[in-house]
């Protein structure tokens, strides 16, 4: 696990560089990300050619995390997990719940600690000492000092590190190079679909290969206490691997569900898709930017992403907008998250391009973040995802706002990560459910089963 004392220490850059450098050595790597983030896993997948899964203790719980790790790590030589925030930061201040440390503990993982050493030398070693002794049950594979300003700075760090007994091995001093950082936009880093990101991957791999003692790192990881599972030769690949290859399983008895997937709609947990398939769905991927609605659908899932960056292209696909309205008016189950919700509105206040219009409101994009944090959802009305009383967990992160009319049903009662009330949401119209909350189905697998069952019931009735 690549972890750090705080956000902004360089975990993402080090992880991508490490993935690239180890891939050059011929290793088959299984990437993962702690927490609810969608953007970092997209970059992992672009470098590794293998889907990256989220490991989130708060949203999913221990059993689901272990299952996701086992599935995502199958047939891999090594799992590389990018941590979130500081190593011990999680859902509350009193425990490690929801933290990277919790995931490392559950998996028996070895931690590579990345410390931002700007403007300090021996003091950075004090940080390492504190972090590596704070929780004695965690295992550290080594330490990297990042943003090192000069050869002399590196010498001071090495001397200071060597002067303190019992520290994990120092595996590298990474020189400061601001040109290596990935570009950002309002929701964080650019996505892997952005051409501006791909040019950086090789440079990050060069950076890590030149300044990290990879042989010593790999030696510290072997033998692993929990070897990654390997499937039988010829075994059907995991859904995540089929998604990466652009394939879906054909099954005449399956319930065919459309999945929006392109630059505008790229925020979707791989486990959600796998659980839908296990519940009997056949997944039909399509691009709302340029493609028509797939044939013979029984339901539709519109994940989040960046539709606000592609409004003109989305609005130009007029035939799809009309087909979506017809599909919804016929009572087909539709579930839309965050960006998918925006797509189902009349559009953005500026520009004025018209979108689907199932919800009679225009969204306003703001410069200030409107929500960030975990959400527990209790359904107060029947939705495509389940009956009233269904409980689910997810995460909200958005810069837009909706003044949804009062006549639109609110089917969610929301609570934050610490249980504090967060109002009502879960906009419901006909059989369409839209929400700002990105739900992780692994926290309650019945969500996937309920959605597939509702799609099947509608399909059978429509016939």
Secondary structure by P-SEA (a helix, b strand, c coil): ccccccccccaaaaaaaaaaaaaaaccbbbbbbcccccaaaaaaaaaccbbbbbbccccccaaaaaaaaaaaaccccbbbbbbccccccccccccccccaaaaaaaabbbbbbbbbccccaaaaaaaaaaaaacccccccccccccccccaaaaaaaaaaaaaccccccccccccccccccccccccccccccccccccaaaaaaaaaaaccaaaaaaaaacccccccccccccccccaaaaaaacbbbbbcccbbbbbbbccccccccaaaaaaaaaaccbbbbbbcccccccccccbbbbbbccccccaaaaaaaaaaaaaaaaaaaaccbbbbcaaaaaaaccccccccccccccccbbbbbbcccccbbbbbbbbccccccccccccccbbbbbcccccccccccccccccccccccccccccccccbbbccccccccccaaaaaaaaaaaaaaaaaac
